[in-house]
Amino acid sequence: MRRLLVNDMLSALPDHRTFWDDLRDWFDCEFVGGDYSILAAEADKKSGGASLIIRNASWFPPIPGKIPTISLLQDIALDGPMREMQCDVIRTSEATVFNSAFTASKYPDITNPVIIPLPVDFDTFEPGNHMGLQQALSLPDGAVIWVGSQHTIKGWDVFLRVVRVNPDIPFVAVFKDALPEYGPPNLRMYSRVTHGELAKIIGACRVGLCTSRTESQHLAGIEMGACGLPLVTPNVGTYWNRAEMPGVIINEPTVNLYSAAIRQMLVAGGNPNPVRDYWKREFGPYVVRAAWAKLIEEVE
């Protein structure tokens, strides 16, 4: 079997492992990368003798030829050229994998969507010694952690208002991009940390917070859950319409409701292990790998 894995790159960051690395290694795929503008043509050139193509469902058009294709869709496009391109890719794929039911719900024309989430590294993200990590990072107890960027879609403006109206609660923000120029005195900020460093920062906190306006999955929250933190989230991404979850899902997110839910979780406390177990049953790498192996066998 010769399998191609097609995306622009495996990771945009040096020494950073992504799910594309997992797919390549798990299923012995040959990676084909390059600029999106030429990627379909490059994959077509290298597809001779291939039994399967696994590709990103977004950013570049269908790959010519008739090689059975599985497309992974994790970028929601509601309209415009991107949406049209995604629909063309879906129509020419044997299967399209969505990273959450929420993502799949945005593509109602797909009658039998395959939903397989992206996994989380539960070996790196695990409950730590709260007190020891707090002392090592000089963080007070009872901190609430948020991971994101200053992009509007991540709800940075909402998070900032939550921090300001709760001056007695310590907050931690970890940015995937540059740090803001300033922040409230009860906010500690980090930027571009490694997974190992992020796990330690999460372990020093008590509650995880998501204020995103939309998410296709929200890996950061699952990483917090893997470390045993209850979550306060909007009803998007992997949290969408969950019947039960270690934390609080807010259907009409406002600063007041976020604040009340955070305080509720801080008071509740609890054992981190059941929280971790809840997320591991669905997002453990072995679970995700088994689901992909079954799909690949069917398509190939």
Buried (B, 14 or more C-beta within 10 A) or exposed (E): EBBBBBBBEBEEEEEEBBBBBBBBEBBEBEBBBBEEEEBBEBBBEBBEEBEBBBBBBBBBBBBEBEBBBBBBBBBBBEEEEBBEBBBEBBEBBBBBBBBBBBBBBBBEEBEEBBEBBBBBBBEBBBBBEBEEBBEEBEBEEBBBBBBBBBEEEBBBEBBBBBBBEBEEBBBBBBBBEEEBEEBEEBBBBBEEBEBEEBBBBBBBBBBBBBBBBBBBBBBBBBBBBBBBBBBBBBBBBBBBEEEEBBBBBBEEBEBEBBBBBBBBBBEEEEEBEEBBBBBBEEBBBEBBBEBBEEBBEEBE
